[in-house]
Amino acid sequence: MTRDIAVVAFAQSDILRTTEEQSEVEMLMPVLHDVLDRTGLKTADIGFTCSGSCDYLAGRAFSFTLALDGVGAWPPISESHVETDGAWALYEAWTKLLSGDADTALVYSYGKSSPGSVRDVLTRQLDPYYVAPLWPDSVALAALQAQALIDAGDTDEPALAGIGTRSRATDNTRAQLRGSVPQGDYVVRPLRTGDCPPIGDGAAAVVLAAGERARELCSRPAWIRGIDHRIEAHGLGVRDLTDSPSTRLAAEKAGAFERPVDTAELHAPFSSQEVVLRKALRLDENVRVNPSGGALAANPMMAAGLIRIGEAAARIHRGESDRALAHATSGPCLQQNLVAVLEGDPR
Amino acid sequence: MSKEPVAVTGIGQTKHVAARRDVSIAGLVREAAGRALDDAELTWADIDAVVVGKAPDFFEGVMMPELYLADALGAVGKPMLRVHTAGSVGGSTALVAANLVAARVHGTVLTVAFEKQSESNAMWGLSLPIPFQQPLLAGAGGFFAPHVRAYMRRTGAPDTVGSLVAYKDRRNALKNPYAHLHEHDITLEKVQASPMLWDPIRYSETCPSSDGACAMVLTDRAGAARAPRPAAWMLGGAMRSEPTLFAGKDAVSPQAGKDCAADVYRQAGIADPRRDIDAVEMYVPFSWYEPMWLENLGFADEGEGWKLTESGVTELDGDLPVNMSGGVLSTNPIGASGMIRFAEAALQVRGQAGEHQVDGARKVLGHAYGGGSQFFSMWLVGSEPPDA
């Protein structure tokens, strides 16, 4: 079965350190309006809706049900939800469009990391019997990975600092950290503040459309040439933290290696993880990596991966890229990875 | 453009109990998944992707548990997708997995749903902090009881109907070796004498808290041809959602449920569900939801559902058996409950439901709902492939 499916619109909120004055729904609503306005579609026109979010960030069960009220699901809509980054919601929507059940899809995701300690919260996604009780936090685990890379000779601290500096030298006004950001002190050796993502809140949304519908809705659709995701073992002790075989396999299945890409939006919350991903994805110096600033400039949990796809697609929409790779991750030390390859029509 | 037909060739459940202290969460899901693979006579290596569902992560206190479960479910190196659509999640998870086959993204997919309620307390996991929820709205029963009252008032149903459903489902559960509640001494009088929890819902008209998991192997036409036992074929499947609270909502018979059923019937070519469908596994966590959903799903006219129940139509030997397995009223590992409905529907059309088999069941509906009666997922499975 072949059916061409494209990202035809992308919108995101400003990514902010705190959004105390807003509920999740209030944060999301303008983004939903924005993305629909870009296509002229209304909620009732959308064939399938899928979202990504996480109860543990919201601090309440079924938190996504309120966001659905914001979508305005009336008359009732065909809808689903993944309890993870919105990139996986996009994958679910893509399969729905592939099967022919829908011609358009609205995908959105959001997360507020500001109300709690996200380092503590993320420990709760570890093996609940043997690891989580020790409360190893996300920065400490990333530091293990960074040290393994340094020990293997794959990078060093100045190189990592360069990744942070380059990421924040972005003209993306939505980003949380921009311009000259000091590398700072060690958080957990060898990672300094500048190697770690900012903690922030944000939302993003994407509209997908199939075939001719995509051309009607967007002057230069970002065609999804391939998309795949793979997971690795959970236990860090059974993984080579200097490599990401799941990313490599997902990229291969998505067709990323068939021809070079000009742009890559990588979801690498820690500078050291960009090193791992560049290697797995065989990205050379000719590829423009994270022009948006990536997760080191803004890392709204559950939206940061969807934003990578959205940013890559938006560059194609604007004619700034012809073939782009977008990557999203979930789990400690890049356990689960998704790769999408997007292309614009030839010019 | 045609979709690939989707077949269920493997089904596995755990024996559902109040507390599975002998296994971890990983052990629990692996048990169900292993049984589904055995049923399909496949190995872990034959699975192309894994789709996992469960209700809120707060129920076990594990955030995004699919990450930790990747190893136990043989998913390492494979795509693993996690679905969460409140109480309907077990059904939605099966539908997301089925769509991977229908879209020809994968040939054979393992789907698993679970809940290990003993790891925490579901009632408080669902009771949100004030001021986000009014006080005294403890647990799901507190939310749904007023809607049951509205149904009774609207239809004039006698207050005995709920206990008939509970008595039937608990007796059906005695024929299902995997059911949680096996109340061998159950009588109608005992149900009616049980304590009132959320008026008009009595203790014995309420679902238990269960530990359990359910798994299915879904595959394409080629996979079904290789399967050792009869397949159940998906003839239609749909999800519908509507907002939780708004002025136009009919909490007794939500529009999303009606639309979802209509979509499934359209796909499956069902003109008259009462005549064309042989049996139903529906999501009935509180007994009164059987007559309510009979109307919502189009098996009875508005106001008439309770009459079907009262006249015995929904008994195991009735004209339209409902919840042959004992249903959610007898077994409720929340995240898995929807998938159990879907799986039990498939068992029926495969002729593999054992003592609770309905003779000649050829088309059976599996139904799930969640949230504030706002999320619906359903599938209709048949003993023959579509277009056959």
Interface residues (C-beta under 8 A of the other chain):
Chain A: M1 R3 T49 C54 D55 Y56 R60 A61 F62 F64 T65 L66 L68 D69 G72 A73 W74 P75 P76 I77 S78 E79 S80 H81 V82 E83 T84 W88 Y91 E92 T95 K96 L98 S99 G100 D101 V121 L122 R124 Q125 L126 D127 P128 Y129 A132 D228 H229 R230 I231 E232 A233 H234 G235 P245 S246 L249 S330 G331 P332 Q335 Q336
Chain B: M1 S2 K3 E4 S24 I25 A55 P56 D57 F58 F59 E60 G61 V62 M63 M64 P65 E66 L67 Y68 L69 A70 D71 A75 V76 G77 K78 P79 M80 L81 R82 V83 H84 T85 A86 S92 V96 N99 L100 A102 A103 R104 V105 G125 L126 L128 P129 F132 A238 M239 R240 S241 E242 P243 T244 L245 F246 G248 P254 Q255 A256 D259 C260 D263 G371 G372 Q374 F375
